[in-house]
């Protein structure tokens, strides 16, 4: 036995719409309720068109019959009995789209995340996120006193090398070689800064 909400979901899956003025899904649910009380196993099936399988299969078959012959193919529509069930069918059809949110809220959130990723400017958001990540890492590096100690050691070591090379350059035998080495060391220290 299917409840009106299940019938509405089957009607949407079969291809009926809830868009006014037709409200086809509402009519289909009301007819199924009037004909079988939502019981696919009842003689004649959900819609009085024959028992052609489970509820979704019968609903799909009923939709095909509706496309081919209209509402006159349905006994509960011809008799007008479905009109009594229109309020319940209307509530079910209106509520059916929210059933997925209630049953699987995580899927809805994932869908929203996917939709946000496809918005115009989403690539700018990704770039901004990357930029913020770099700033956070740089801030963490700058805030670590051990990193400043390493920088100080490199600068002092470079200064000692330059000072030693300058002293050695004072001797006339090694002058040109030491002068070139001094220039290269000076460039290396500048690159480290």
C-alpha positions in Angstrom: 0.0 0.0 0.0 1.5 3.3 -1.1 0.8 6.6 0.7 -0.1 9.7 -1.2 3.5 11.0 -1.0 4.9 7.9 -2.6 2.2 8.1 -5.3 3.3 11.7 -6.0 6.9 10.7 -6.3 6.0 8.0 -8.7 3.9 10.4 -10.7 6.8 12.8 -11.0 9.1 10.0 -12.0 6.7 8.8 -14.6 6.6 12.3 -16.2 3.5 14.0 -14.8 3.9 17.6 -13.8 2.7 19.8 -11.0 2.8 23.0 -13.0 -0.5 24.8 -13.3 -2.9 24.9 -15.0 -2.9 21.2 -15.8 -1.7 19.9 -12.4 -1.4 16.4 -14.0 0.5 14.9 -11.1 -2.3 16.0 -8.7 -4.9 14.4 -10.9 -2.9 11.2 -11.2 -2.4 10.8 -7.4 -6.1 11.6 -6.8 -7.1 8.9 -9.4 -4.8 6.3 -7.8 -6.3 7.1 -4.4 -9.9 6.9 -5.7 -9.3 3.7 -7.7 -7.2 1.6 -5.4 -6.4 3.6 -2.2 -2.8 3.4 -3.3 -2.7 -0.4 -3.4 -0.8 -1.6 -6.5 -2.0 -5.2 -5.8 -5.7 -4.4 -5.9 -7.6 -5.9 -8.9 -7.2 -3.4 -11.7 -4.0 -2.0 -10.2 -3.4 1.5 -9.0 -5.3 3.3 -11.8 -7.8 0.7 -12.9 -5.8 0.0 -16.0 -4.6 -3.5 -15.0 -2.0 -4.8 -12.6 1.2 -4.4 -14.7 3.8 -4.7 -12.0 4.9 -2.7 -8.9 3.7 0.8 -8.1 6.3 2.7 -10.1 5.7 0.4 -13.2 2.0 0.9 -13.0 2.4 4.6 -12.7 4.7 4.7 -15.8 2.2 2.6 -17.7 -0.7 4.9 -16.6 1.3 7.9 -17.8 1.8 6.3 -21.2 -2.0 5.6 -21.4 -2.7 9.2 -20.4 -0.4 10.4 -23.2 -2.1 8.2 -25.7 -5.8 8.5 -24.6 -6.1 11.3 -22.0 -7.9 11.1 -18.7 -10.8 9.2 -20.3 -8.7 6.0 -20.0 -9.1 6.1 -16.2 -12.3 4.8 -14.7 -12.0 6.9 -11.5 -11.7 10.0 -13.7 -14.7 9.2 -15.8 -16.9 8.6 -12.7 -15.6 11.8 -11.1 -14.7 9.9 -7.9 -11.2 11.3 -8.0 -12.5 14.8 -7.1 -12.9 13.7 -3.5 -9.2 12.9 -3.3 -7.9 16.1 -4.9 -7.1 17.9 -1.6 -5.0 15.0 -0.3 -3.4 14.6 -3.7 -2.6 18.3 -3.9 -0.9 18.2 -0.5 1.2 15.1 -1.5 2.3 16.7 -4.8 3.2 19.9 -3.1 5.1 18.1 -0.3 6.9 15.5 -2.5 9.8 17.8 -3.6 10.8 18.3 0.0 10.9 14.5 0.8 14.4 14.2 -0.4 15.6 17.0 1.9 14.0 15.2 4.9 15.3 11.7 3.9 18.8 12.7 2.9 19.8 16.2 4.1 23.5 15.5 3.3 22.7 15.0 -0.3 21.0 18.3 -0.4 24.0 20.1 1.2 26.3 18.3 -1.3 24.1 19.6 -4.1 24.3 23.1 -2.8 28.1 22.9 -2.6 28.2 21.7 -6.2 25.9 24.5 -7.3 28.0 27.0 -5.5 31.1 25.7 -7.3 29.4 26.3 -10.6 28.4 29.9 -9.9 30.1 32.7 -11.9 33.2 33.8 -10.0 33.7 30.4 -8.3 37.2 30.3 -9.8 37.9 33.6 -8.2 36.8 32.2 -4.9 39.2 29.3 -5.3 42.0 31.7 -6.1 41.2 33.9 -3.1 41.2 30.7 -1.0 44.6 29.8 -2.3 45.9 33.3 -1.6 44.6 33.3 1.9 46.2 29.9 2.4 49.6 31.3 1.3 49.2 34.3 3.6 48.4 32.0 6.5 51.5 29.8 5.8 53.7 32.9 5.4 52.4 34.3 8.7 53.1 31.0 10.4 56.6 30.9 9.0 57.3 34.5 10.0 55.9 33.9 13.5 58.2 31.0 14.2 61.3 32.2 16.1 63.4 29.2 14.9 63.1 30.5 11.3 64.4 33.9 12.3 67.4 32.2 14.1 68.1 30.4 10.8 68.0 33.6 8.8 70.3 35.3 11.3 72.8 32.4 11.0 72.8 32.6 7.2 73.4 36.3 7.3 76.2 36.1 9.9 77.8 33.1 8.1 77.6 35.0 4.8 79.1 38.1 6.4 82.0 36.0 7.8 82.6 34.5 4.4 82.7 37.9 2.8 85.0 39.2 5.6 87.3 36.3 5.2 87.4 36.6 1.4 88.1 40.4 1.8 91.0 39.8 4.1 92.4 37.2 1.8 92.0 39.5 -1.2 94.4 41.9 0.5 97.3 39.5 -0.4 98.7 40.4 -3.9 99.0 36.7 -5.1 95.4 35.8 -4.7 93.9 39.3 -5.5 92.0 38.7 -8.8 90.7 35.2 -7.8 89.6 36.3 -4.4 88.0 39.5 -5.8 85.8 37.5 -8.1 84.9 35.1 -5.3 84.0 38.1 -3.1 81.7 39.4 -5.8 80.0 36.0 -6.2 79.6 35.6 -2.4 78.1 39.0 -2.1 75.5 38.1 -4.8 74.7 34.9 -3.0 74.1 36.7 0.3 71.9 39.2 -1.5 69.9 36.4 -3.0 69.4 34.7 0.4 68.0 38.0 1.8 
